[in-house]
Amino acid sequence: MVSIFLSEQEQAYAHQAREFFKREARPHVLAMDRDNEYPFELLKKMGRQGYIGVRFPARYGGGGLNMMHEALVNEETAAQSYALACARSVPHHCAFIIANYGSEEQKLKWLPGIFTADVLTAECITEPTGGSDAARMKTKAQRRGDQWVITGEKRFQASGAVADLFVVFAITDPDVHPTKGMSVFAVEKGTPGIVAMEEFDTMGWRGLRIVSELIFDQVAIPAANLIGEPGQGFPILMDMLNSERILVASGLLGTARTCLEIATAYTMEREAFHRPIRNFEGVSFKVAEMATRLEAASLLRTKAARMLDLGQDVTKIAAMAKGFAAENAYWIANEALQVMGGIGYTTKHDIERHFRDIRGGMVAVGTNEIMRLVVQREHYQEFAQAQDSAS
Ligand SMILES: Cc1cc2nc3c(=O)[nH]c(=O)nc-3n(C[C@H](O)[C@H](O)[C@H](O)COP(=O)(O)OP(=O)(O)OC[C@H]3O[C@@H](n4cnc5c(N)ncnc54)[C@H](O)[C@@H]3O)c2cc1C
């Protein structure tokens, strides 16, 4: 269907990506889900195709496009598998930090390899004692001569068990508020002191090799591996999360769209009481609601991506887009499963896999509750500012 919100070029780009992932992804996504196999080869193929680092400058090996294109690729990847979309987008989040805050030397050293999937990355924020309140992280980094020494424990890092490069957030100045005393570092695999790595067995997002224990025990890295300035970590994290939330929303849209397509086709073919089940309003009205919620979530995401490309503050709209997509994608997957009866609960039509993957979207990159926390904070601030300027 022609969209008035996407240019012809963007629609053609999305169509091309859709065909690529339809053709290439299936064996890999099943191996990810069933055998916990990380999609090393497929990621390399995606890299060659320009589907990793879509929005980053071409001089570092990126696609030279913008957030809207990055979001469309994530949507089309997740139409096959949300887990695969996550493996595709983690490099984006780490590259975002290096590309926007790193030195020229850091960009040249790491970005090209990230975009070809020769350098796999993990973003290290969450710790065993908490993820929502990231400012209270306990991991510390101390400056000793020409090195930084990192000590602490992270958990939940997607691609963490296979990563070549860890982008690690740590407190560097415990005497000031963490929003001013946090910094971010690039830590290469094999650096002595990365002592333990276990993996979680998860409900969805399988094959992503999510670590449950990632211990940094006096890990000494060159001073040059600090990204940005000391104390700049928290604003960098907030900036990165805005982009990440738009991509999560896009991925959830793609997976939810597939659920809707599967359910729509099934309700046209499946018969009960001598007629296709779509003839029952109890079924077709669910499909109507699924389509409506998907459309609304898509509009929010598109607005967020467009605002970001225009350089506007997207803190509120990105949280709205992510939270709304997460809740509604979950609702769509659940209803899709319901209208398919017993077969929806089996592995035959992929719905159960998509349902499990979508559920993770309500927790990762900020829970639904944290999205509301961000939206209400921004809303009240805007309201107060509007009142001030009116008086
Ligand atoms: C599949 C998956 C992939 C992930 N990938 C990564 C990754 O790559 N890197 C990484 O660093 N982390 C990752 N995470 C971690 C994720 O970001 C955290 O799990 C998430 O931010 C929540 O943190 P928590 O699990 O510590 O829950 P907690 O912070 O302990 O929260 C527990 C509950 O309390 C609620 N809560 C907390 N504070 C408030 C509040 N102020 N108001 C209302 N409710 C509140 C939360 O919403 C939640 O329901 C991933 C998680 C999952 C599930």
Ligand as a Chemical Component Dictionary entry (heavy atoms), coordinates in Angstrom:
data_LIG
# 
_chem_comp.id                   LIG 
_chem_comp.type                 NON-POLYMER 
_chem_comp.pdbx_formal_charge   0 
_chem_comp.three_letter_code    LIG 
# 
loop_
_chem_comp_atom.comp_id 
_chem_comp_atom.atom_id 
_chem_comp_atom.alt_atom_id 
_chem_comp_atom.type_symbol 
_chem_comp_atom.charge 
_chem_comp_atom.model_Cartn_x 
_chem_comp_atom.model_Cartn_y 
_chem_comp_atom.model_Cartn_z 
_chem_comp_atom.pdbx_ordinal 
LIG C1  C1  C 0 15.768 -9.523 26.097 1  
LIG C2  C2  C 0 16.532 -8.486 26.819 2  
LIG C3  C3  C 0 17.648 -7.874 26.219 3  
LIG C4  C4  C 0 18.365 -6.909 26.919 4  
LIG N1  N1  N 0 19.485 -6.357 26.342 5  
LIG C5  C5  C 0 20.279 -5.520 27.073 6  
LIG C6  C6  C 0 21.524 -5.065 26.559 7  
LIG O1  O1  O 0 21.906 -5.378 25.416 8  
LIG N2  N2  N 0 22.306 -4.281 27.352 9  
LIG C7  C7  C 0 21.931 -3.920 28.607 10 
LIG O2  O2  O 0 22.700 -3.226 29.278 11 
LIG N3  N3  N 0 20.739 -4.331 29.126 12 
LIG C8  C8  C 0 19.915 -5.126 28.384 13 
LIG N4  N4  N 0 18.719 -5.585 28.902 14 
LIG C9  C9  C 0 18.327 -5.182 30.239 15 
LIG C10 C10 C 0 17.093 -4.295 30.267 16 
LIG O3  O3  O 0 17.377 -3.018 29.744 17 
LIG C11 C11 C 0 16.578 -4.247 31.710 18 
LIG O4  O4  O 0 16.124 -5.558 32.023 19 
LIG C12 C12 C 0 15.472 -3.244 31.904 20 
LIG O5  O5  O 0 15.950 -1.923 31.739 21 
LIG C13 C13 C 0 14.822 -3.377 33.287 22 
LIG O6  O6  O 0 15.793 -3.434 34.284 23 
LIG P1  P1  P 0 15.740 -4.589 35.394 24 
LIG O7  O7  O 0 15.597 -5.889 34.696 25 
LIG O8  O8  O 0 16.889 -4.422 36.285 26 
LIG O9  O9  O 0 14.381 -4.350 36.152 27 
LIG P2  P2  P 0 14.205 -3.363 37.425 28 
LIG O10 O10 O 0 14.830 -2.051 37.127 29 
LIG O11 O11 O 0 14.622 -4.082 38.634 30 
LIG O12 O12 O 0 12.628 -3.186 37.433 31 
LIG C14 C14 C 0 11.743 -4.180 37.964 32 
LIG C15 C15 C 0 10.299 -3.691 37.801 33 
LIG O13 O13 O 0 10.120 -2.452 38.528 34 
LIG C16 C16 C 0 9.551  -1.496 37.672 35 
LIG N5  N5  N 0 10.048 -0.159 38.016 36 
LIG C17 C17 C 0 11.325 0.217  38.305 37 
LIG N6  N6  N 0 11.376 1.539  38.557 38 
LIG C18 C18 C 0 10.104 2.014  38.413 39 
LIG C19 C19 C 0 9.502  3.304  38.525 40 
LIG N7  N7  N 0 10.223 4.394  38.825 41 
LIG N8  N8  N 0 8.159  3.410  38.301 42 
LIG C20 C20 C 0 7.418  2.313  37.973 43 
LIG N9  N9  N 0 7.942  1.069  37.858 44 
LIG C21 C21 C 0 9.263  0.933  38.071 45 
LIG C22 C22 C 0 10.033 -1.871 36.268 46 
LIG O14 O14 O 0 9.190  -1.315 35.253 47 
LIG C23 C23 C 0 9.926  -3.397 36.350 48 
LIG O15 O15 O 0 8.604  -3.786 36.084 49 
LIG C24 C24 C 0 17.953 -6.526 28.215 50 
LIG C25 C25 C 0 16.844 -7.130 28.795 51 
LIG C26 C26 C 0 16.133 -8.084 28.110 52 
LIG C27 C27 C 0 14.941 -8.716 28.761 53 
# 
loop_
_chem_comp_bond.comp_id 
_chem_comp_bond.atom_id_1 
_chem_comp_bond.atom_id_2 
_chem_comp_bond.value_order 
_chem_comp_bond.pdbx_ordinal 
LIG C1  C2  SING 1  
LIG C2  C3  SING 2  
LIG C2  C26 DOUB 3  
LIG C3  C4  DOUB 4  
LIG C4  N1  SING 5  
LIG C4  C24 SING 6  
LIG N1  C5  DOUB 7  
LIG C5  C6  SING 8  
LIG C5  C8  SING 9  
LIG C6  O1  DOUB 10 
LIG C6  N2  SING 11 
LIG N2  C7  SING 12 
LIG C7  O2  DOUB 13 
LIG C7  N3  SING 14 
LIG N3  C8  DOUB 15 
LIG C8  N4  SING 16 
LIG N4  C9  SING 17 
LIG N4  C24 SING 18 
LIG C9  C10 SING 19 
LIG C10 O3  SING 20 
LIG C10 C11 SING 21 
LIG C11 O4  SING 22 
LIG C11 C12 SING 23 
LIG C12 O5  SING 24 
LIG C12 C13 SING 25 
LIG C13 O6  SING 26 
LIG O6  P1  SING 27 
LIG P1  O7  DOUB 28 
LIG P1  O8  SING 29 
LIG P1  O9  SING 30 
LIG O9  P2  SING 31 
LIG P2  O10 DOUB 32 
LIG P2  O11 SING 33 
LIG P2  O12 SING 34 
LIG O12 C14 SING 35 
LIG C14 C15 SING 36 
LIG C15 O13 SING 37 
LIG C15 C23 SING 38 
LIG O13 C16 SING 39 
LIG C16 N5  SING 40 
LIG C16 C22 SING 41 
LIG N5  C17 SING 42 
LIG N5  C21 SING 43 
LIG C17 N6  DOUB 44 
LIG N6  C18 SING 45 
LIG C18 C19 SING 46 
LIG C18 C21 DOUB 47 
LIG C19 N7  SING 48 
LIG C19 N8  DOUB 49 
LIG N8  C20 SING 50 
LIG C20 N9  DOUB 51 
LIG N9  C21 SING 52 
LIG C22 O14 SING 53 
LIG C22 C23 SING 54 
LIG C23 O15 SING 55 
LIG C24 C25 DOUB 56 
LIG C25 C26 SING 57 
LIG C26 C27 SING 58 
# 
